[in-house]
Amino acid sequence: MLATILPRSEDCSKRWAGADKNPPGKLGSKIRRLLPTGERNGYRPSKKAKAEGRAILYVDESACYLLPFVAHSWAPGGQTPLLVEQAGREHLSLIAAISPTGRLYLAGQDQPFDSEDIGWFLGKLCWHYRRQNVLVIWDGAAIHRSQTVRNWLHRRPGRVQLERLPAYSPMLNPVELVWRPAQAVPKKPSLRQPGSA
């Protein structure tokens, strides 16, 4: 259950939320099983991060499109199937951070994220972990390496350490478990033409 939602001052379409507990349900149990919960499992905290007292956060972005997924269609014999689509190309862009204990931080907006938005999100993470420095582990997206993000980090020396995941390795980022249910394509039963067996 998300505990707080704070609007960004200049844009109310962005939301920030911090989860007090692990996410409920099936997703929460997967995250609790796969995320580092301490020294006893395979996801040991970095020795350097532990020595420096840094909070470890995995960060990733995703987009949810409203376009319908069609696997099968049906039309009477001799007529071309016609699919009327009303959703357009609008989408919801999401960014999330998750800690080794399963704490989830989420922000969303109705336009793609840019470097300024990444800096805003990192600022919110720093505000939440104001008594601790932060280690952010994320992929090598171009938006993460932009000059705006570098300038943001330069203004806060030592506050945030960035680590990049290897290329083409989403399985190493636990935030992918958050996106999986939202990106799942619903399986539709195949439609049969009336009278066929």
N, C-alpha and C positions, 0 to 999 in steps of 0.2 A: 504494500500500500504506500503510495507516495505521500510524504508528510507535508511538504510545503511547495507551493508554486509561487515563484516571484517573477513578475514581469520585468523585462528589460526596460529601462526608463525611456529610451527613445523609440522603442518598437514593441508594442504590446503583443505582437504575434509570436514573439519568442517566449519560451517558458523555461524555468529552471526548477528542478525538483530534486530533493534528496530523500532517499528511502531510509527510514529508520531501521527496517528489518530486511531480511532477505525477501526477494519477490515470492509471492505465494504460488502454490500449485505446482504443476509438473515442471515448469521452467525453473522455479526456485529450487526444486530438488536437484535438477541437473546442474545448476550453477553451484549449489553447495557441494555436490560431488566432484565437480571438475575444477573449481577454483581453489586456490591455496587458502587453507584455513589455519595454517600453523606450520610447525616444523615437521610434523609427522607424515605429510604426504609428499607427492612427487614435485609439487610446485614450491620449492624452497625459496624464501625471500633472498634477494641478492645480498651477498655479504657486505658489499660497499654501502648499499641502501640501508641495511640494518645498522651498520657502524655509524652512519651519518644520521640515523633516525628519520629517514625519509619515508613518507607514505607512498606506497606503490599504487598506481592507477593505470589501468588499461583503457585506451581511448580509441573510438572508431566512429565513423560517420556512415549513414545509410540514407536511402530515399525510399519512400513508399508511394507507388503510383496507383492511381485510381482506374487505370485502364483494365478492362475485363480480360481475363485469360480464357481463351476458347481453344479447346482441344478437338471437339467434334461439333459438327453442325448438321442440320437436317433441312431438307426442302423437298417438296413434291418432285417426282420424276420430271426431268426436262427443264426445271427452273433453277437458276443460280441461287444458292443460299445468300441471304442478305442479313448482315449484322448491323444494327443501329447502335452506335456508341455515343453516349452522352457525356462521358467523363472528361474528355479533352486530354491535354497533356499536363495538367496540373499535378503537383505532387507535394508531399510533405518531406522536408529534409530533417533528419534527426542526427544528433550527436550524443554519444553516451560515454560515460566513464564508469568503470566498475573496480572496486577495491578487492583485494584478496579475500576479505571477509564477506563479500557479496553485497556491499553497499553500492547502490546504483544512483548515478546522477545523469539526468536526461534533459536535453534542450531540443526544441524543434521550431521550425519556421516554414513558411510557405514559399521560400525561394532558396536556391542553392547557397551553401555556406561559402563565404570568402575568407580571406586572411584576417580581416577585422573581426569576423564572427569567431574564428578560432581563438584569437587573442581574448575576446570577451569570455569565452567558455573557460579558457585557462585561468583568467582572472577570477571567475566564480569558484573554480576548484581551489585556487590559492586562498580565497576568502574563507572557504569552508575549512581548509587545513591551515589556518593562520598561525597556529603554534608549531607547525611542522613544515619542513621543506618537502617538495613533492618530486617523485620520479614518475614521469609519464612514459608509458610504453605504447607506441602506435606504429602504424604502417608507414611506408615511405611515400605517401601521396605528395604531389607537388605543392599543395596548399600548406603542408606542414613545414616545407623548406623555404617558404616565401620570405622576402625581405621584411615584410610587416611582422611576421612571427619572430624573426631574428631580432628586429628592433625591440619588440615587446620583451624578449628574453634579456636583451642587453640592458634594459632599464631596471631589471630585477636580477642582478648577478647572484648566482648560486641558489636562487629561490626555487627554480624548476630545472630539473635535469631531464633531458629528452633521450630516449633510447628508441632506436628504430628496429622493427621486426624484420627478418629476412624477407626478400621479395617472394611473392606468391605463396605465402604461408598464413592464410587466415585461420587455420586450425590452432595457431599459437596465441590468438587473441580471444579471450573469453567473452568479449562483448559480442562476438559473432553468435553466441548462444541467445543473446537478447534479440538479435535481428531475425533469427531463423523462423520463429512462428509468424512474424509479420510478413516475411517474404515467401512463405510457403504457398504454392499454387494449389488451390483446392482441386481435388480429383473429382471430375464429373463423370457420372455413368455415361457410357456410350449410348447415343440415341439411335434407335432402329426405325427404319421406315415401316409404317403400318402394313401389316399383311406379310411381312418377311419373317422367317423363323430363325 
